[in-house]
Amino acid sequence: MFVYGVSLTDIHHVVRDVSSALYDGNITVRTGEDRSNRAGPRARFTLRATDTAGCGAKGSASAFGKGTGPNGRRRTISACWHAHYDVLAELFSRFPAARVVTAIATYTAPTFREGALATACLNVGSQLYPVTAPDCCACDHTDYVDTFDPAGYVDDFDWMPSGDAMRPNTNVDYFLDQLDRVLAEQ
């Protein structure tokens, strides 16, 4: 993510403080690049978890439950959604004039909370097995859930079009009969 108005050194301090206070020191800056120039301080960085089994580590978005990570997911070195949220919340509390640009949203201090909670409902899995970013970790969701609207939650499966909408010329009853036949043969 790109941060405007904050130096890489300040980002390291924010990440270190949030990591030690909330994540047992497990969250660090994975990659970082200082891009300060005459226009002011700016930097690019990503977060990671030092221990994939530790607090703040993100599990994969796969749906097969074959991993040993959070919720049966494969372990990754990525920092979870909650760690990103907490780091950016602290960043904006220390540097209210900062602007953060990520792949999915642009944040400023006044719009951060609403925009970040809206990203919690985005599907990071597949269309067949949708999952939200907060579901990919083992963090406690109680601090975040009280404020976001579960109506847009992707695990409700309300977004999935019917079989007829996906393939208008498909006879659904014929398909189900054939599926039953194939499953009975196994």
Long-range contacts (C-beta under 8 A, 24 or more apart in sequence): 1-44, 1-45, 1-46, 1-100, 1-101, 1-102, 1-103, 2-35, 2-42, 2-43, 2-44, 2-100, 2-101, 2-102, 3-42, 3-43, 3-44, 3-45, 3-91, 3-98, 3-99, 3-100, 3-101, 4-40, 4-41, 4-42, 4-98, 4-99, 4-100, 4-101, 5-40, 5-41, 5-42, 5-95, 5-97, 5-98, 5-99, 6-41, 6-42, 6-43, 6-91, 6-95, 6-98, 7-34, 7-36, 7-41, 7-42, 7-43, 8-32, 8-33, 8-34, 8-43, 8-45, 9-34, 10-41, 10-94, 10-95, 11-43, 11-45, 11-91, 14-87, 14-90, 14-91, 14-94, 15-47, 15-87, 17-90, 18-83, 18-86, 18-87, 18-90, 19-56, 19-83, 22-55, 22-56, 22-83, 22-86, 23-49, 23-54, 23-55, 23-56, 23-83, 23-86, 24-54, 24-55, 25-50, 26-50, 26-51, 26-54, 26-55, 26-56, 26-57, 27-56, 27-79, 27-83, 27-87, 30-77, 47-78, 47-79, 47-83, 47-84, 47-87, 48-77, 48-78, 48-79, 49-76, 49-77, 49-78, 49-79, 49-80, 49-83, 52-76, 52-77, 55-139, 56-80, 56-82, 56-83, 56-137, 56-139, 57-137, 58-83, 58-133, 58-136, 58-137, 59-136, 59-137, 59-138, 60-136, 61-124, 61-125, 61-126, 61-131, 61-136, 62-125, 62-129, 63-125, 63-126, 63-128, 63-129, 63-131, 69-138, 70-136, 70-137, 70-138, 71-135, 71-136, 71-137, 71-138, 73-136, 80-133, 80-134, 80-136, 80-137, 80-139, 81-119, 81-120, 81-133, 81-134, 81-136, 81-137, 82-134, 82-137, 82-139, 82-144, 83-139, 85-116, 85-144, 88-112, 88-116, 89-113, 89-116, 113-147, 117-144, 117-147, 117-148, 118-148, 118-152, 120-144, 120-148, 121-148, 121-149, 121-152, 121-153, 121-154, 122-154, 123-154, 125-154, 127-160, 130-154, 130-155, 130-157, 130-159, 131-155
